[in-house]
Amino acid sequence: MSTLLTQPMDRRGFLRISGLAGGGLVLGTCLSFTDEAEAAAPVLKGAGGGATLNAFVRIGSDGVVYIAAHTPECGQGVKTSMPMLVAEELEVDWRQVSVELVPLDAAYGAQFAGGSTTTPRCYTPLRQVGATARHMLIAAAAQRWSVPASECRAENARVLHPGSGRSLGYGELAADAAKLPVPDAKTITLKAPKDFKVIGRRITGVDNPAIVTGQPLFGIDQKLPGMLYAVFEKCPVFGGKVLQANLDTVKSLPGVKDAFVIEGTSNLTGLMPGVAIVADSTWAAFSARRQLKVTWDEGPHANDSWTGFLAKASELGPQPGKQSLRKDGDAPARLAAASRKVEAVYTYPFISHANLEPQNCTAWFKDGVMELWAPSQRPAGGPDLINEVFGLAKDKIKVNITRMGGGFGRRLSSDFMIEAAAIAMRVPAPVKLTWSREDDLRHDHYRPGGVHFLKGAVDESGAIAAWQNHFVTFGNRGRPGSGGSLSADEFPARFLPHYQAEMTVIDTGIPMGPWRAPGSCVFSWVIQSFIDELAAAGGRDPVELRLALLGDKAVVSTPGERPNAYDAGRMRGVVKLVAEKSGWGKPLPKGRGRGIAFHFSHRGYFANVAEVTVSKEGVLKVDRVVVVGDVGSQIINPSGADNQVEGSIMDALSAAYQELDLEKGRIVQSNFHEYPLLRITDAPKVETHFLLTDHQPTGIGEPALPPLTPAVCNAVYAACGKRIRTLPISKNDLRWS
């Protein structure tokens, strides 16, 4: 069976129940996670060792194996794939596993979901957890039978002694195994991939039955006895403060329990000033909010606009950049001397994460302890902010992690958590804060817009001879927003002898945060689209030019403490395979076209080919997308991997039609009628292929997304000769004759 707990269990409860499970086995581990692809081996400590336990495995006397899911689940599938790693090495059938969601606890190591890091961080440590438990169970059986452990083996949650034909179930052995010393993980041999029985299987998500039957899983589903409900009104201009509000009128409205001003801070991604309304239902709180009247001090950004930002960028673009990122060779001289060159300006807007579940958090401040129930990608961020703003000690803050209705980077921020905490400090009951859809769009932490001023030249053979990019980005206090900083190593840097990149930051008051595949999600569109422009200028096939640009290089590194290695061989592999699988080169009629793009991000190498139709009236339809990815030697759950790739394609295509406008310091769009999401009728057919290579497995949640938009735009050019240099796509006239 594969079941789950719909309510979070605290660590003490986890251990307490394990002790009541009829003599079960609890295996604890302190995992040392690193940012490197090779995760550090865990340091395992037994219950008798006196260390704080971080229980990943519990075996009941009935033989049910409980595996902890410690990483936040926002749709990327880790609540299933990470326990699969443990189950594989433990030698249990997946039907015998129950997955348990656990709360924030330092003993679990890093508990966050972002950057497609979960798989590379956890692949080896979690397998070692399962292998160590298997080793202990085998040792317990051997001890009972008075035979060498080497004569025994584990299979299907049983330990077998082939020589005598005896066998014992894990439930029968759990109590004895728990008394044994935990072996050093370095002495445990992991299974060979050829022997995998769980890893590599298509396994449905453990939450799927609850999701399709509407059971409570998400933050917005939380209910506690005596709970109250809150909304929080912030200034429509970012950073604005409350001058006065009609609090007495609001307090007199039906169902309203209280209304008060929260002074807030100057942190654009933290606790902003606003007015809280607390009521006996969400409906009462939302209804009262419509009667709220606030006079705001709108601050210094009340006249900011996207039009003004673009005008400033247009002024700065032709000038030298404020920051030199990279200068190889002499790109300006090569450009000046070139007979065939291309100049282009690529522009993209701010966009929102648009989570289907708006931000929310339940908080209960009782007896000096703040307990939170939060759909957070970085649950530790809430205690960090609460400690910083209110001085509450972190050991007085408990976070229960709930499933998220979409993350995409938005829930790496913790503003909704500290807002709920600030309200809970004024309310003698648990309180659930719920944002409206309008809150979510108008107070997001946005993917920053950007403008790239590009120049490129090709030589007589059509090869790229020089590349120059002045990137005008947006930020706060002189620093680019999250995902708005171009790396000096970003492709095609290191692959061209004459390459120059500069950057200039325009200061804004707009809060910004990571959006799925930060930076890469837009840089890929700019870079891979401009490569296509240069291919056309040089009369080269787009696939052939890309392979020539990658050349015969192997791993291209950058000197420094953390070199950003780029494996050109792996990228060549996915480019060649996607061309083959897509039928690249086969003729298509006018109005239909194929486009290719590739990108390396979050340790993944991906190439996409999009096939589109553009009607003479300029209507674009993406018919088919072929994706090839290289994320290492093993796909843990092919079902989840396919879902991630398909979701990336849909998310990227949706974003290619989205934009946020800024007028008088305010976001103009308010809801999905002004900020459309992709409809199912517009979804293309997606074909996914993985190229397995001899590298440590890495994540899939983000790297498939960046190549989609340039592949589509390049396909549009192939179909009708129209070049898309401005996003959203809807701003371009694609009519042709």
C-alpha distance (Angstrom), angle and dihedral (degrees) to the residues before:
residue distance angle dihedral
M1 . . .
S2 3.77 . .
T3 3.78 112.4 .
L4 3.77 137.5 149.7
L5 3.76 144.3 -153.2
T6 3.79 112.7 -107.4
Q7 3.80 92.3 -160.1
P8 3.80 121.7 58.3
M9 3.79 116.3 -109.7
D10 3.76 121.2 -144.3
R11 3.76 119.9 -128.8
R12 3.80 94.8 -107.4
G13 3.78 89.8 50.5
F14 3.78 90.0 50.2
L15 3.79 91.3 54.3
R16 3.81 93.8 40.3
I17 3.79 93.4 53.2
S18 3.78 90.1 45.6
G19 3.79 88.7 57.4
L20 3.79 91.1 51.4
A21 3.78 93.7 49.3
G22 3.75 93.8 97.7
G23 3.78 99.2 -88.2
G24 3.80 98.0 -37.8
L25 3.78 128.6 170.4
V26 3.77 122.5 -105.4
L27 3.79 115.8 -168.0
G28 3.78 116.2 -164.6
T29 3.76 128.8 -166.2
C30 3.76 137.4 -178.9
L31 3.79 104.0 -146.2
S32 3.76 119.6 -154.2
F33 3.79 104.9 -153.7
T34 3.78 122.7 -168.3
D35 3.78 134.4 -170.9
E36 3.77 90.9 -117.8
A37 3.79 123.8 100.5
E38 3.80 89.5 -116.3
A39 3.81 105.3 69.1
A40 3.77 116.7 -143.4
A41 3.79 118.1 -106.8
P42 3.80 113.0 -101.9
V43 3.77 123.9 -111.7
L44 3.79 104.8 -129.2
K45 3.78 122.3 -153.6
G46 3.78 128.0 -177.6
A47 3.79 127.8 -133.3
G48 3.79 90.4 -101.5
G49 3.78 92.5 54.7
G50 3.78 94.7 82.0
A51 3.80 93.0 -127.2
T52 3.78 126.0 130.9
L53 3.78 104.3 -92.0
N54 3.76 125.5 -134.5
A55 3.79 100.8 -165.2
F56 3.79 115.3 -150.9
V57 3.79 99.0 156.7
R58 3.79 129.4 45.0
I59 3.77 123.6 169.7
G60 3.79 119.3 -163.0
S61 3.80 123.2 -147.1
D62 3.81 86.2 -111.2
G63 3.79 89.6 63.6
V64 3.80 96.6 -108.8
V65 3.80 110.6 142.7
Y66 3.80 114.8 -143.3
I67 3.80 115.1 -160.3
A68 3.78 122.7 -170.6
A69 3.81 120.0 -125.9
H70 3.79 102.5 -152.0
T71 3.81 101.8 167.1
P72 3.84 120.2 83.4
E73 3.79 112.9 -103.8
C74 3.81 115.7 -140.1
G75 3.79 98.3 159.0
Q76 3.80 97.8 -69.3
G77 3.81 91.9 110.0
V78 3.81 101.0 -119.3
K79 3.79 93.1 130.4
T80 3.80 84.9 69.3
S81 3.80 104.7 29.1
M82 3.80 98.3 48.5
P83 3.85 94.9 52.4
M84 3.81 86.5 46.8
L85 3.81 88.1 65.2
V86 3.79 91.1 55.2
A87 3.80 93.4 43.9
E88 3.80 92.0 51.2
E89 3.78 95.3 57.8
L90 3.80 92.8 37.3
E91 3.82 89.2 60.0
V92 3.79 97.8 -128.1
D93 3.76 130.9 140.3
W94 3.81 110.3 -111.8
R95 3.82 88.8 -124.6
Q96 3.80 88.5 66.3
V97 3.80 93.0 56.3
S98 3.79 128.5 98.2
V99 3.81 114.9 -168.8
E100 3.79 116.4 -143.9
L101 3.79 124.2 -161.0
V102 3.81 110.9 -137.6
P103 3.80 131.2 -161.2
L104 3.77 130.7 -116.2
D105 3.80 110.1 -66.7
A106 3.78 128.3 158.2
A107 3.80 88.9 -136.0
Y108 3.83 89.4 71.9
G109 3.76 93.0 61.5
A110 3.80 117.7 -135.5
Q111 3.81 111.4 4.1
F112 3.76 106.9 -171.2
A113 3.78 140.3 112.8
G114 3.77 114.3 -140.2
G115 3.77 143.4 101.3
S116 3.82 93.1 30.8
T117 3.80 86.2 -85.2
T118 3.80 103.3 132.7
T119 3.80 97.1 85.2
P120 3.82 97.3 46.2
R121 3.80 90.9 44.5
C122 3.78 97.1 46.3
Y123 3.80 107.5 28.3
T124 3.80 96.6 94.2
P125 3.84 101.4 28.4
L126 3.80 95.0 51.9
R127 3.77 92.1 46.8
Q128 3.80 87.8 52.3
V129 3.79 89.8 52.2
G130 3.81 90.4 56.9
A131 3.80 94.1 42.1
T132 3.80 92.2 51.0
A133 3.81 91.9 51.6
R134 3.81 89.5 49.4
H135 3.80 90.3 50.7
M136 3.82 91.1 52.1
L137 3.79 93.1 48.8
I138 3.79 91.5 50.3
A139 3.81 90.0 48.8
A140 3.82 90.9 51.4
A141 3.80 91.9 51.6
A142 3.81 92.8 46.5
Q143 3.79 90.2 50.6
R144 3.80 91.5 51.6
W145 3.79 92.3 49.1
S146 3.81 94.2 40.0
V147 3.78 92.0 -127.2
P148 3.82 131.4 124.3
A149 3.81 113.2 -86.5
S150 3.80 87.6 -130.4
E151 3.83 88.6 69.3
C152 3.81 91.9 58.4
R153 3.75 133.2 73.2
A154 3.79 137.2 -175.2
E155 3.77 124.9 -121.9
N156 3.78 134.0 162.3
A157 3.84 94.6 -9.5
R158 3.79 92.8 -49.5
V159 3.79 134.6 99.4
L160 3.80 113.3 -133.0
H161 3.80 131.6 -160.6
P162 3.81 102.0 -161.7
G163 3.80 93.1 -171.5
S164 3.81 93.7 64.4
G165 3.78 100.3 20.8
R166 3.80 91.4 -121.4
S167 3.79 123.5 141.6
L168 3.80 138.6 176.8
G169 3.79 130.1 -163.9
Y170 3.78 121.5 -121.7
G171 3.81 90.1 -113.9
E172 3.80 90.3 58.6
L173 3.80 91.7 49.5
A174 3.79 101.1 39.9
A175 3.80 98.0 91.9
D176 3.81 93.3 49.1
A177 3.78 92.6 44.4
A178 3.80 90.9 53.6
K179 3.82 89.9 60.6
L180 3.80 94.0 55.8
P181 3.81 124.1 93.8
V182 3.78 113.6 -99.7
P183 3.80 110.1 -114.6
D184 3.77 124.0 -127.9
A185 3.79 107.7 -89.9
K186 3.81 89.4 -133.0
T187 3.80 89.5 66.6
I188 3.81 93.3 55.0
T189 3.79 118.8 94.5
L190 3.79 115.8 -142.5
K191 3.79 122.0 -140.7
A192 3.78 121.4 -92.6
P193 3.81 113.2 -112.6
K194 3.81 90.1 -117.5
D195 3.82 87.7 66.3
F196 3.81 96.7 51.1
K197 3.79 115.2 129.3
V198 3.82 101.5 168.9
I199 3.80 104.0 24.9
G200 3.78 109.0 76.8
R201 3.81 94.6 26.1
R202 3.79 122.6 119.1
I203 3.80 102.9 -111.6
T204 3.77 124.1 175.8
G205 3.79 118.2 -124.9
V206 3.79 114.0 -85.8
D207 3.81 90.6 -130.3
N208 3.80 96.0 49.3
P209 3.83 97.3 96.8
A210 3.81 91.3 49.7
I211 3.81 92.2 45.9
V212 3.80 95.8 51.5
T213 3.82 91.8 45.6
G214 3.79 93.8 48.1
Q215 3.79 98.7 -116.1
P216 3.82 118.4 163.2
L217 3.79 111.2 -91.2
F218 3.77 107.3 128.7
G219 3.77 132.1 80.5
I220 3.77 91.0 -109.3
D221 3.83 89.4 57.4
Q222 3.80 95.9 62.0
K223 3.80 118.6 126.2
L224 3.78 128.1 178.8
P225 3.81 130.2 177.0
G226 3.79 111.0 -86.6
M227 3.79 92.5 6.8
L228 3.79 120.9 168.5
Y229 3.81 127.5 -155.9
A230 3.78 129.8 -128.3
V231 3.79 143.6 -169.8
F232 3.80 126.9 -167.8
E233 3.79 123.8 -148.4
K234 3.81 115.8 -155.7
C235 3.78 130.4 -175.8
P236 3.82 112.3 -82.7
V237 3.81 87.3 -133.4
F238 3.78 110.6 69.1
G239 3.79 111.9 -107.8
G240 3.80 96.0 15.6
K241 3.81 120.9 145.4
V242 3.80 135.2 -142.0
L243 3.81 115.9 -102.6
Q244 3.80 97.6 173.0
A245 3.81 140.8 -23.7
N246 3.82 136.8 -168.8
L247 3.81 92.6 -110.7
D248 3.82 95.9 154.2
T249 3.79 91.5 55.8
V250 3.80 92.3 48.3
K251 3.83 92.8 47.7
S252 3.81 89.7 56.7
L253 3.81 93.9 57.0
P254 3.83 121.5 107.0
G255 3.81 114.5 -80.1
V256 3.80 95.0 4.1
K257 3.79 114.0 135.2
D258 3.80 99.5 178.5
A259 3.79 144.7 -16.7
F260 3.79 125.9 -162.9
V261 3.79 145.4 156.8
I262 3.80 120.4 -103.8
E263 3.80 109.8 -155.7
G264 3.79 93.6 -153.2
T265 3.80 127.9 -177.6
S266 3.80 138.9 -88.7
N267 3.82 92.5 -102.7
L268 3.81 105.0 117.3
T269 3.80 91.3 -155.9
G270 3.80 96.2 38.8
L271 3.81 134.7 54.3
M272 3.78 106.9 -21.7
P273 3.83 122.2 -169.0
G274 3.77 116.9 -93.1
V275 3.80 150.3 123.7
A276 3.81 121.7 -81.3
I277 3.79 122.9 -153.7
V278 3.81 118.4 -165.7
A279 3.80 120.6 -165.8
D280 3.78 143.0 161.0
S281 3.81 92.6 -101.9
T282 3.77 139.2 20.0
W283 3.80 89.2 -115.7
A284 3.80 92.0 54.4
A285 3.81 91.3 48.3
F286 3.81 93.1 48.2
S287 3.81 91.9 45.0
A288 3.79 92.6 50.4
R289 3.78 90.4 49.2
R290 3.80 89.4 63.3
Q291 3.81 87.8 61.8
L292 3.79 93.6 48.7
K293 3.79 115.8 112.2
V294 3.80 117.8 -168.5
T295 3.77 130.5 -178.4
W296 3.79 108.5 -148.7
D297 3.76 136.9 -159.3
E298 3.80 94.0 -140.3
G299 3.78 94.7 -164.3
P300 3.81 130.3 -149.5
H301 3.81 98.1 -39.8
A302 3.79 99.6 60.4
N303 3.81 92.1 110.9
D304 3.80 98.6 45.0
S305 3.79 116.9 124.5
W306 3.79 138.8 174.0
T307 3.80 88.7 -124.0
G308 3.79 89.3 56.0
F309 3.79 92.2 47.5
L310 3.81 91.0 52.0
A311 3.80 91.3 49.2
K312 3.79 89.8 52.2
A313 3.81 90.8 47.8
S314 3.80 91.0 50.4
E315 3.79 88.8 53.4
L316 3.81 93.9 48.6
G317 3.79 98.8 40.4
P318 3.82 99.6 77.9
Q319 3.81 90.7 46.3
P320 3.80 125.5 81.9
G321 3.80 112.8 -82.5
K322 3.79 120.0 -102.9
Q323 3.80 90.3 -127.9
S324 3.78 127.3 39.3
L325 3.79 108.9 -143.7
R326 3.79 100.6 177.1
K327 3.78 138.9 -11.2
D328 3.80 118.8 -174.1
G329 3.79 119.0 171.2
D330 3.79 116.3 -27.9
A331 3.80 110.0 -56.2
P332 3.85 95.9 168.5
A333 3.81 92.1 54.8
R334 3.80 92.5 47.2
L335 3.78 90.6 48.6
A336 3.79 92.1 49.6
A337 3.79 91.5 52.0
A338 3.81 97.5 42.5
S339 3.78 121.1 108.5
R340 3.80 93.5 -160.4
K341 3.77 115.7 46.9
V342 3.78 139.9 144.8
E343 3.80 129.8 -146.3
A344 3.78 120.1 -168.1
V345 3.79 140.8 163.6
Y346 3.80 116.4 -145.1
T347 3.80 118.1 -164.0
Y348 3.79 131.8 -175.4
P349 3.82 130.8 174.7
F350 3.77 136.8 -129.9
I351 3.80 111.3 -86.6
S352 3.79 136.7 -171.2
H353 3.80 131.3 -121.7
A354 3.82 89.6 -128.5
N355 3.81 96.0 -162.6
L356 3.79 109.9 -163.9
E357 3.81 87.9 -134.9
P358 3.81 105.4 58.7
Q359 3.80 117.4 -135.2
N360 3.78 114.0 -75.5
C361 3.78 142.0 155.3
T362 3.79 136.4 -177.1
A363 3.80 116.5 -143.0
W364 3.81 134.3 -176.4
F365 3.79 121.0 -172.9
K366 3.78 107.3 -166.3
D367 3.79 131.6 155.6
G368 3.77 91.8 -9.0
V369 3.82 94.0 -53.2
M370 3.80 124.2 112.5
E371 3.79 113.3 -151.0
L372 3.80 119.2 -171.7
W373 3.79 134.9 -168.6
A374 3.78 104.8 -160.8
P375 3.82 140.3 167.9
S376 3.79 91.7 -140.2
Q377 3.79 132.9 155.8
R378 3.80 88.6 -158.3
P379 3.80 106.1 29.5
A380 3.82 92.3 176.0
G381 3.81 88.4 65.0
G382 3.80 91.3 73.0
P383 3.82 95.4 58.2
D384 3.80 89.2 43.8
L385 3.82 91.7 57.0
I386 3.80 94.7 40.6
N387 3.79 90.7 51.3
E388 3.80 91.5 47.1
V389 3.81 96.0 48.3
F390 3.81 103.8 32.2
G391 3.80 102.3 21.9
L392 3.80 92.6 -126.1
A393 3.80 109.3 156.4
K394 3.78 113.6 -110.9
D395 3.80 91.7 -126.1
K396 3.81 86.0 63.1
I397 3.81 92.1 57.7
K398 3.81 121.6 80.6
V399 3.78 123.2 -172.2
N400 3.79 123.8 -161.2
I401 3.79 109.7 -162.6
T402 3.80 116.3 -137.2
R403 3.77 129.2 -171.3
M404 3.80 114.7 -90.7
G405 3.76 129.3 -129.7
G406 3.78 90.9 -139.9
G407 3.77 130.3 -29.2
F408 3.82 113.1 -177.8
G409 3.81 88.9 167.9
R410 3.81 97.6 -55.7
R411 3.78 93.3 102.7
L412 3.79 92.5 54.5
S413 3.81 82.1 82.5
S414 3.79 118.4 76.9
D415 3.80 104.2 -156.3
F416 3.80 92.9 116.2
M417 3.82 89.7 52.2
I418 3.80 95.8 53.1
E419 3.81 91.3 43.1
A420 3.81 89.4 56.3
A421 3.80 90.6 45.8
A422 3.81 92.2 50.0
I423 3.80 90.4 52.0
A424 3.82 93.0 44.5
M425 3.81 90.4 56.3
R426 3.82 87.6 64.3
V427 3.81 97.3 43.2
P428 3.85 126.3 72.0
A429 3.80 93.3 -144.4
P430 3.80 140.6 49.6
V431 3.80 110.1 -73.9
K432 3.79 131.5 -163.8
L433 3.80 117.5 -149.7
T434 3.80 114.4 -154.6
W435 3.79 124.6 -173.6
S436 3.79 119.6 -146.5
R437 3.79 121.0 -128.0
E438 3.79 87.6 -104.8
D439 3.81 90.0 54.4
D440 3.77 89.5 50.8
L441 3.81 95.0 53.6
R442 3.78 97.9 37.8
H443 3.80 97.9 42.5
D444 3.77 101.4 36.7
H445 3.80 124.1 128.3
Y446 3.76 94.9 -116.9
R447 3.75 137.1 -144.9
P448 3.79 101.0 -110.3
G449 3.75 121.0 -115.7
G450 3.78 121.1 -127.3
V451 3.80 146.8 -171.9
H452 3.81 122.9 -144.9
F453 3.80 120.1 -162.3
L454 3.80 104.0 -158.8
K455 3.78 134.9 -172.4
G456 3.77 125.0 179.5
A457 3.78 139.0 169.6
V458 3.80 135.0 -161.1
D459 3.78 126.9 -155.0
E460 3.80 129.1 -132.2
S461 3.81 91.8 -79.0
G462 3.78 91.9 51.3
A463 3.81 93.8 -108.0
I464 3.81 118.2 140.6
A465 3.79 106.4 -97.7
A466 3.81 102.3 177.0
W467 3.80 140.5 5.8
Q468 3.79 129.8 -165.7
N469 3.81 127.0 179.1
H470 3.81 129.1 179.7
F471 3.79 105.2 -171.3
V472 3.80 116.1 -160.1
T473 3.77 107.8 -163.8
F474 3.79 138.1 170.1
G475 3.77 130.9 -115.8
N476 3.76 149.9 138.5
R477 3.80 126.5 -89.7
G478 3.77 93.0 -6.4
R479 3.81 96.5 -51.0
P480 3.81 123.7 107.1
G481 3.78 117.6 -110.7
S482 3.79 119.6 -106.9
G483 3.79 107.9 -67.2
G484 3.79 90.5 12.4
S485 3.78 98.3 98.4
L486 3.80 118.6 93.3
S487 3.80 113.7 -143.0
A488 3.78 118.6 -129.2
D489 3.81 85.9 -130.6
E490 3.80 97.3 52.0
F491 3.80 111.8 132.2
P492 3.02 129.7 -66.5
A493 3.81 85.8 34.6
R494 3.82 110.4 104.7
F495 3.82 89.7 24.6
L496 3.81 97.8 72.4
P497 3.82 125.9 58.4
H498 3.82 91.3 -147.6
Y499 3.80 109.7 47.3
Q500 3.79 131.9 140.6
A501 3.81 129.6 -179.5
E502 3.79 128.0 180.0
M503 3.79 133.4 174.0
T504 3.80 136.7 -155.3
V505 3.81 124.2 -172.1
I506 3.81 123.0 -145.9
D507 3.79 110.3 -155.7
T508 3.81 117.9 -128.0
G509 3.78 138.8 166.5
I510 3.80 91.8 -125.8
P511 3.82 118.5 121.2
M512 3.80 110.9 -127.9
G513 3.76 133.1 -169.9
P514 3.80 142.0 168.3
W515 3.80 115.4 -63.5
R516 3.79 119.0 -165.0
A517 3.83 108.0 -59.8
P518 3.82 91.8 4.7
G519 3.78 113.3 -134.2
S520 3.79 92.8 -6.8
C521 3.81 90.4 71.7
V522 3.81 89.9 69.6
F523 3.80 104.4 19.7
S524 3.80 89.6 62.0
W525 3.81 90.3 55.9
V526 3.80 92.3 50.7
I527 3.81 97.4 42.8
Q528 3.79 99.6 40.1
S529 3.81 92.3 44.0
F530 3.79 91.6 51.4
I531 3.80 91.0 48.0
D532 3.81 86.4 57.3
E533 3.78 90.4 50.7
L534 3.79 89.9 53.2
A535 3.81 90.8 46.4
A536 3.80 89.1 55.7
A537 3.81 91.5 46.7
G538 3.80 90.9 51.7
G539 3.80 96.2 41.1
R540 3.81 92.6 -118.8
D541 3.79 129.7 143.1
P542 3.84 107.7 -107.8
V543 3.82 94.1 -127.7
E544 3.79 93.6 45.0
L545 3.81 92.2 48.7
R546 3.79 91.9 50.6
L547 3.79 91.9 51.0
A548 3.79 89.6 48.0
L549 3.81 90.1 50.3
L550 3.81 91.0 51.7
G551 3.80 86.9 48.6
D552 3.77 122.0 177.6
K553 3.79 94.6 -49.7
A554 3.79 121.5 133.9
V555 3.81 118.5 -160.1
V556 3.80 112.3 -8.2
S557 3.80 111.8 -157.1
T558 3.76 137.1 -177.5
P559 3.81 121.6 -135.8
G560 3.77 114.9 -113.8
E561 3.75 143.8 78.6
R562 3.80 94.0 -62.9
P563 3.79 108.3 24.8
N564 3.78 114.5 -159.9
A565 3.79 97.5 -134.4
Y566 3.80 118.5 -158.9
D567 3.80 117.0 -163.3
A568 3.79 104.0 -150.2
G569 3.79 91.1 -176.8
R570 3.79 92.5 59.9
M571 3.79 90.8 48.4
R572 3.79 92.2 49.6
G573 3.79 87.7 52.9
V574 3.80 95.1 56.0
V575 3.82 92.9 42.5
K576 3.79 92.3 53.3
L577 3.79 93.2 45.6
V578 3.80 95.5 47.3
A579 3.81 89.9 50.3
E580 3.80 89.5 52.1
K581 3.81 96.1 45.1
S582 3.81 93.5 45.8
G583 3.78 96.1 49.9
W584 3.79 91.9 -117.4
G585 3.79 112.0 -164.6
K586 3.80 96.7 27.4
P587 3.81 107.8 128.2
L588 3.80 120.7 -106.2
P589 3.81 127.7 -167.8
K590 3.81 122.3 -104.0
G591 3.76 109.2 -76.4
R592 3.78 93.4 37.0
G593 3.77 125.2 82.3
R594 3.79 147.7 163.0
G595 3.77 126.2 -133.7
I596 3.75 132.1 -173.1
A597 3.79 133.8 -154.8
F598 3.79 136.6 162.7
H599 3.77 136.0 -167.5
F600 3.79 140.9 179.2
S601 3.79 115.6 -142.2
H602 3.80 138.4 142.0
R603 3.81 89.8 11.8
G604 3.82 92.0 -60.3
Y605 3.81 128.1 118.1
F606 3.81 112.5 -150.6
A607 3.79 137.2 169.9
N608 3.80 125.6 -173.6
V609 3.77 132.0 -166.1
A610 3.79 115.7 -163.5
E611 3.78 123.7 -163.1
V612 3.81 114.6 -158.5
T613 3.77 143.2 176.1
V614 3.82 121.0 -143.8
S615 3.80 115.1 -169.7
K616 3.79 120.5 -143.9
E617 3.79 86.2 -108.2
G618 3.79 88.8 61.2
V619 3.80 99.2 -106.2
L620 3.81 111.6 148.8
K621 3.80 123.1 -149.6
V622 3.79 121.4 -179.7
D623 3.79 102.6 -146.5
R624 3.78 104.8 177.2
V625 3.78 139.9 4.1
V626 3.79 123.4 -164.9
V627 3.79 114.9 -161.6
V628 3.79 128.3 -168.5
G629 3.78 119.7 -176.4
D630 3.77 137.1 -179.2
V631 3.80 111.5 -157.6
G632 3.77 97.1 152.7
S633 3.76 139.2 -89.7
Q634 3.78 101.8 -33.4
I635 3.78 140.3 39.2
I636 3.80 103.4 -154.7
N637 3.80 97.0 -160.2
P638 3.82 114.2 10.5
S639 3.80 91.1 -166.7
G640 3.79 92.0 55.9
A641 3.80 91.5 42.1
D642 3.80 92.6 54.5
N643 3.80 89.3 47.8
Q644 3.78 90.9 52.8
V645 3.79 93.6 50.1
E646 3.80 93.4 46.4
G647 3.80 90.7 46.3
S648 3.80 90.3 50.3
I649 3.79 91.2 53.2
M650 3.81 92.9 49.2
D651 3.79 92.7 44.5
A652 3.80 93.0 49.6
L653 3.81 93.0 46.6
S654 3.79 90.8 48.9
A655 3.81 91.3 49.8
A656 3.81 90.9 50.6
Y657 3.82 87.2 68.5
Q658 3.81 97.4 42.4
E659 3.78 131.6 94.2
L660 3.76 139.7 161.5
D661 3.78 120.9 -144.6
L662 3.79 123.8 -153.3
E663 3.81 122.2 -150.0
K664 3.81 126.2 168.9
G665 3.77 89.1 -7.4
R666 3.82 92.1 -56.3
I667 3.78 132.9 112.3
V668 3.81 105.6 -118.1
Q669 3.81 100.1 -155.3
S670 3.79 115.6 80.6
N671 3.80 110.1 174.7
F672 3.79 144.5 -2.3
H673 3.81 93.1 -73.0
E674 3.83 85.7 69.3
Y675 3.78 97.4 29.8
P676 3.82 106.0 45.2
L677 3.77 125.8 -156.5
L678 3.78 122.5 -150.6
R679 3.80 113.2 -82.3
I680 3.78 121.5 -138.8
T681 3.80 90.9 -116.4
D682 3.81 88.7 61.8
A683 3.80 95.7 48.4
P684 3.82 113.9 115.1
K685 3.78 127.0 -138.3
V686 3.81 107.9 -95.4
E687 3.80 124.3 -153.9
T688 3.80 115.1 -167.9
H689 3.80 127.1 -161.4
F690 3.79 129.0 174.2
L691 3.77 123.8 -153.6
L692 3.81 106.5 -149.8
T693 3.78 113.3 -146.2
D694 3.77 135.6 173.5
H695 3.80 97.1 -92.5
Q696 3.80 135.7 107.5
P697 3.85 110.1 -82.8
T698 3.78 114.1 -100.1
G699 3.81 136.8 -172.9
I700 3.79 131.0 -72.6
G701 3.81 104.9 -166.3
E702 3.80 95.6 96.8
P703 3.83 118.4 11.1
A704 3.82 95.8 74.0
L705 3.81 91.8 60.3
P706 3.84 106.6 65.0
P707 3.84 99.5 64.1
L708 3.81 95.0 52.8
T709 3.82 101.1 79.1
P710 3.82 96.2 46.5
A711 3.80 90.5 45.0
V712 3.82 89.4 54.4
C713 3.81 93.7 45.1
N714 3.79 91.8 47.6
A715 3.80 88.9 49.8
V716 3.80 89.5 52.6
Y717 3.80 89.7 56.1
A718 3.80 90.3 49.2
A719 3.81 90.2 49.7
C720 3.79 101.7 46.7
G721 3.81 110.2 -2.7
K722 3.82 94.6 -108.8
R723 3.81 115.6 136.2
I724 3.82 116.6 -148.5
R725 3.80 112.1 -147.0
T726 3.80 98.6 153.4
L727 3.79 129.9 62.7
P728 2.93 135.8 -115.3
I729 3.79 95.1 57.3
S730 3.81 89.6 -138.2
K731 3.83 89.6 71.4
N732 3.81 90.1 67.6
D733 3.80 126.5 85.8
L734 3.80 104.9 -131.7
R735 3.80 97.9 174.6
W736 3.79 114.8 130.7
S737 3.78 139.8 171.7
